[in-house]
Amino acid sequence: MDWFYSDNDKQAGPVSESQLDELLRSGTIGRDTLVWHSGMTDWQPLHVARAVPPPAIPPVIPPPVSDGTNAACVECRQWFSQSDMVFLHKSWVCAGCKPVFLQRLAEGAAPSPGTGLLWRLKKQIVMRPGTEMPDKCVRCNAPSQGPKLKRELTWHPPAYYILIVVSLLVYIIVAMIIRKKAIIHVGLCDKHRSQRKWAIGICTFGVVVGLGLLIGGAVNENGWVAISGVLLLITGIVWGALKATIVSAAKIDKEFVWVKGACSDYLAELPEWNDVS
């Protein structure tokens, strides 16, 4: 159904039901705005012509990010001296973003949890653990579909790789002990979600068939079959590691996580990182 609405005494539209709801949420129209659609005898206020969804409840705003002297603006995510900012609704807001922030509060659309806790550093995302990431595909920046993908990232200082020369077993044990972890949730579009599933499927096929050939070759004392199994097994593992991995950790410490794998368009929408730790 197409709707028309009054905008400064002028007819605007047509818009769909969902677009009409979005106009209401954004404050472009109100409950008393006159609307009309084919079949109505006359223009009527929106709340009379159709059911109006209840006003959105502002989400809880995260604790302000501050080091005692400087703070991150909850809107633009840039850092400023607190003397040049205002503290509103449990959030630090810079002078430039104050009007936008107040408008958001008036519309019942306060910043989402985690806003202000994401930055970019060259080709990496810098974020605080627990930050809610944007509802966009991290690989192409298109709107994400479906639930966000939960990833447990691990990292340890690269210097520990030298232990592989000493003993692979020693390295594995030490890495398990000293590694740092972080859980993040990333958005994916249907295309990249499907590509990841295919990569996992191919990896699984390669590993299973490779193991079968390796065991079969060993049992039948057929060296070529066994070697083929080893190669297929390694190929499956490498393929899975390269194609099924969406993001990985470049570094993890007590304050932040440095994430690799995001596309340039996704990163371009994040503010530049300044070391605020």
C-alpha positions as CSV (number, residue, x, y, z in Angstrom):
1,M,0.0,0.0,0.0
2,D,1.3,3.4,-1.0
3,W,0.9,6.3,1.5
4,F,1.1,10.1,1.0
5,Y,1.8,12.5,3.7
6,S,1.6,16.3,4.3
7,D,5.0,18.0,4.4
8,N,4.7,21.8,5.1
9,D,1.2,21.7,3.6
10,K,2.4,20.0,0.5
11,Q,1.7,16.4,-0.6
12,A,4.7,14.1,-0.4
13,G,5.0,10.5,-1.4
14,P,4.2,7.8,-2.2
15,V,6.0,5.8,0.4
16,S,5.5,2.2,1.6
17,E,4.4,1.1,5.1
18,S,7.9,0.4,6.2
19,Q,9.1,3.8,4.8
20,L,6.3,5.5,6.6
21,D,7.4,3.9,9.9
22,E,11.0,5.0,9.2
23,L,9.8,8.6,8.6
24,L,8.0,8.5,12.0
25,R,11.1,7.1,13.8
26,S,13.4,9.7,12.2
27,G,11.1,12.5,13.2
28,T,10.3,13.6,9.7
29,I,6.6,13.1,10.4
30,G,4.7,12.8,13.6
31,R,1.6,11.1,15.0
32,D,-0.6,14.0,14.0
33,T,0.8,14.4,10.4
34,L,-2.0,14.2,7.9
35,V,-1.8,11.0,5.7
36,W,-3.8,9.5,2.9
37,H,-3.9,6.4,0.7
38,S,-6.1,5.1,-2.1
39,G,-9.5,4.1,-0.6
40,M,-9.6,6.8,2.1
41,T,-12.3,9.5,1.7
42,D,-10.2,12.2,3.2
43,W,-6.8,13.0,4.8
44,Q,-6.5,11.9,8.4
45,P,-3.8,12.2,11.2
46,L,-1.4,9.3,11.1
47,H,-2.5,7.8,14.5
48,V,-6.1,7.8,13.3
49,A,-5.5,6.4,9.8
50,R,-3.4,3.4,11.0
51,A,-1.8,1.9,14.1
52,V,1.3,3.8,15.1
53,P,4.3,1.7,16.5
54,P,5.2,2.7,20.0
55,P,8.2,5.1,20.4
56,A,11.6,3.4,20.5
57,I,13.1,3.0,23.9
58,P,16.6,4.5,23.9
59,P,19.2,1.8,24.4
60,V,21.5,1.9,27.3
61,I,24.6,4.0,26.5
62,P,27.9,2.5,27.4
63,P,30.1,3.9,30.1
64,P,32.0,7.0,28.8
65,V,35.5,6.3,27.5
66,S,37.9,8.6,29.3
67,D,41.4,8.6,30.6
68,G,40.7,11.3,33.2
69,T,41.8,14.2,31.0
70,N,40.7,13.4,27.5
71,A,37.6,11.5,26.4
72,A,36.1,9.9,23.2
73,C,33.1,11.7,21.8
74,V,30.2,9.2,21.7
75,E,29.1,10.5,18.3
76,C,32.2,11.1,16.2
77,R,34.6,8.8,18.3
78,Q,37.4,11.4,18.2
79,W,39.3,12.2,21.3
80,F,39.2,15.7,22.8
81,S,40.2,17.4,26.0
82,Q,37.3,17.1,28.5
83,S,37.4,20.9,29.0
84,D,36.2,21.2,25.4
85,M,33.4,18.7,25.8
86,V,30.1,18.4,27.6
87,F,28.9,15.4,29.7
88,L,25.3,14.5,28.6
89,H,23.2,11.5,29.4
90,K,26.3,9.7,30.8
91,S,28.3,10.3,27.7
92,W,31.1,12.7,26.6
93,V,30.1,14.8,23.6
94,C,32.2,17.2,21.6
95,A,30.9,20.7,20.8
96,G,30.5,19.9,17.1
97,C,28.4,16.8,17.8
98,K,26.3,18.2,20.6
99,P,23.3,19.2,18.4
100,V,23.2,15.8,16.7
101,F,23.4,14.0,20.0
102,L,20.6,16.1,21.5
103,Q,18.5,15.4,18.4
104,R,19.1,11.6,18.7
105,L,17.9,11.7,22.3
106,A,14.8,13.7,21.4
107,E,14.0,11.1,18.7
108,G,14.5,8.2,21.1
109,A,17.5,7.0,19.1
110,A,20.5,7.2,21.5
111,P,23.8,5.8,20.3
112,S,24.0,2.1,20.2
113,P,26.1,0.2,22.7
114,G,29.8,0.3,21.8
115,T,29.6,3.5,19.8
116,G,32.8,5.4,20.2
117,L,34.9,2.2,20.7
118,L,36.0,1.4,17.1
119,W,38.9,3.0,15.2
120,R,41.0,2.2,12.2
121,L,44.8,1.9,12.0
122,K,46.0,1.5,8.4
123,K,44.4,-1.9,7.4
124,Q,43.3,-2.9,10.9
125,I,40.3,-2.3,13.2
126,V,41.2,-1.2,16.7
127,M,38.5,-1.9,19.2
128,R,37.8,-2.5,22.9
129,P,36.6,-6.0,23.8
130,G,32.8,-6.3,23.9
131,T,32.3,-3.5,21.4
132,E,29.2,-3.9,19.1
133,M,30.4,-3.8,15.5
134,P,28.4,-2.1,12.7
135,D,25.6,-4.0,11.0
136,K,27.7,-4.2,7.8
137,C,29.7,-7.0,6.1
138,V,33.2,-6.7,7.3
139,R,34.5,-8.0,3.9
140,C,32.6,-5.7,1.5
141,N,30.7,-3.1,3.7
142,A,27.3,-4.1,2.3
143,P,24.4,-4.4,4.9
144,S,24.9,-7.6,6.9
145,Q,22.3,-10.3,6.8
146,G,21.5,-12.8,9.5
147,P,23.1,-13.0,13.0
148,K,26.6,-11.7,13.5
149,L,29.3,-14.3,13.3
150,K,31.0,-15.0,16.7
151,R,34.7,-15.2,16.5
152,E,37.1,-16.1,19.3
153,L,40.4,-14.4,18.4
154,T,43.7,-15.5,19.9
155,W,47.2,-13.9,19.7
156,H,50.6,-14.2,21.3
157,P,53.8,-12.2,20.7
158,P,55.5,-13.3,17.4
159,A,58.8,-13.9,19.2
160,Y,57.4,-17.2,20.6
161,Y,57.4,-18.7,17.1
162,I,61.1,-19.3,17.6
163,L,60.2,-22.2,19.8
164,I,59.1,-24.1,16.8
165,V,62.8,-24.5,15.9
166,V,63.3,-26.1,19.3
167,S,60.2,-28.3,19.4
168,L,56.8,-28.0,17.9
169,L,55.3,-29.6,21.0
170,V,57.0,-27.1,23.3
171,Y,55.7,-24.2,21.1
172,I,52.1,-25.5,21.2
173,I,52.2,-25.9,25.0
174,V,53.7,-22.4,25.6
175,A,51.4,-20.8,23.0
176,M,48.3,-22.3,24.8
177,I,49.5,-20.9,28.1
178,I,50.5,-17.3,27.1
179,R,48.0,-16.6,24.3
180,K,45.5,-13.8,24.8
181,K,41.8,-14.1,23.7
182,A,39.1,-11.8,22.6
183,I,35.5,-12.5,21.4
184,I,34.0,-10.3,18.7
185,H,30.9,-10.5,16.6
186,V,31.2,-9.5,12.9
187,G,28.6,-8.9,10.3
188,L,28.5,-10.8,7.0
189,C,26.4,-10.3,3.8
190,D,24.8,-13.4,2.2
191,K,27.5,-13.6,-0.4
192,H,30.4,-13.8,2.0
193,R,28.5,-16.0,4.4
194,S,27.9,-18.4,1.5
195,Q,31.6,-18.2,0.4
196,R,32.7,-19.1,4.0
197,K,30.4,-22.1,4.1
198,W,31.8,-23.4,0.8
199,A,35.3,-22.9,2.0
200,I,34.6,-24.9,5.1
201,G,32.9,-27.6,3.0
202,I,35.9,-27.9,0.7
203,C,38.3,-27.9,3.6
204,T,36.3,-30.7,5.3
205,F,36.2,-32.7,2.1
206,G,40.0,-32.4,1.6
207,V,40.8,-33.4,5.1
208,V,38.5,-36.4,5.2
209,V,39.5,-37.7,1.7
210,G,43.2,-37.0,2.4
211,L,43.1,-39.0,5.7
212,G,41.3,-41.8,3.8
213,L,44.0,-41.9,1.1
214,L,46.8,-41.7,3.7
215,I,45.4,-44.6,5.7
216,G,44.5,-46.6,2.7
217,G,48.0,-46.1,1.1
218,A,49.7,-47.1,4.4
219,V,47.6,-50.2,4.8
220,N,48.1,-51.3,1.2
221,E,51.8,-50.2,1.2
222,N,51.1,-47.9,-1.8
223,G,53.4,-44.9,-1.4
224,W,51.8,-42.8,-4.1
225,V,48.4,-43.1,-2.7
226,A,49.7,-42.2,0.8
227,I,51.6,-39.2,-0.6
228,S,48.5,-38.0,-2.5
229,G,46.6,-38.3,0.8
230,V,49.1,-36.1,2.6
231,L,49.1,-33.5,-0.1
232,L,45.3,-33.4,-0.2
233,L,45.2,-33.2,3.6
234,I,47.6,-30.3,3.7
235,T,45.8,-28.5,0.8
236,G,42.4,-28.8,2.6
237,I,43.9,-27.4,5.9
238,V,45.6,-24.5,4.1
239,W,42.5,-23.8,2.0
240,G,40.3,-23.6,5.0
241,A,42.8,-21.4,6.9
242,L,42.9,-18.9,4.0
243,K,39.4,-18.9,2.7
244,A,37.2,-19.6,5.8
245,T,38.9,-17.2,8.1
246,I,37.0,-13.9,8.1
247,V,39.1,-11.9,10.6
248,S,42.1,-12.5,12.7
249,A,44.0,-10.8,15.5
250,A,47.0,-8.7,14.8
251,K,47.5,-7.9,18.5
252,I,45.5,-8.2,21.8
253,D,46.3,-6.5,25.1
254,K,44.3,-5.7,28.2
255,E,42.6,-2.6,26.6
256,F,42.3,-3.2,22.9
257,V,42.1,-5.7,20.1
258,W,43.7,-5.1,16.7
259,V,41.7,-7.0,14.0
260,K,42.8,-7.8,10.5
261,G,40.6,-8.8,7.5
262,A,38.2,-5.8,7.1
263,C,37.8,-4.2,3.7
264,S,38.9,-0.7,2.9
265,D,35.3,0.7,2.6
266,Y,34.5,-0.7,6.1
267,L,37.6,0.8,7.5
268,A,37.0,4.2,5.8
269,E,33.9,4.8,7.9
270,L,35.9,4.5,11.2
271,P,37.8,7.4,12.7
272,E,41.6,7.4,12.7
273,W,43.2,5.7,15.7
274,N,45.2,7.7,18.2
275,D,46.9,5.7,21.0
276,V,44.6,6.4,23.9
277,S,45.8,3.6,26.2
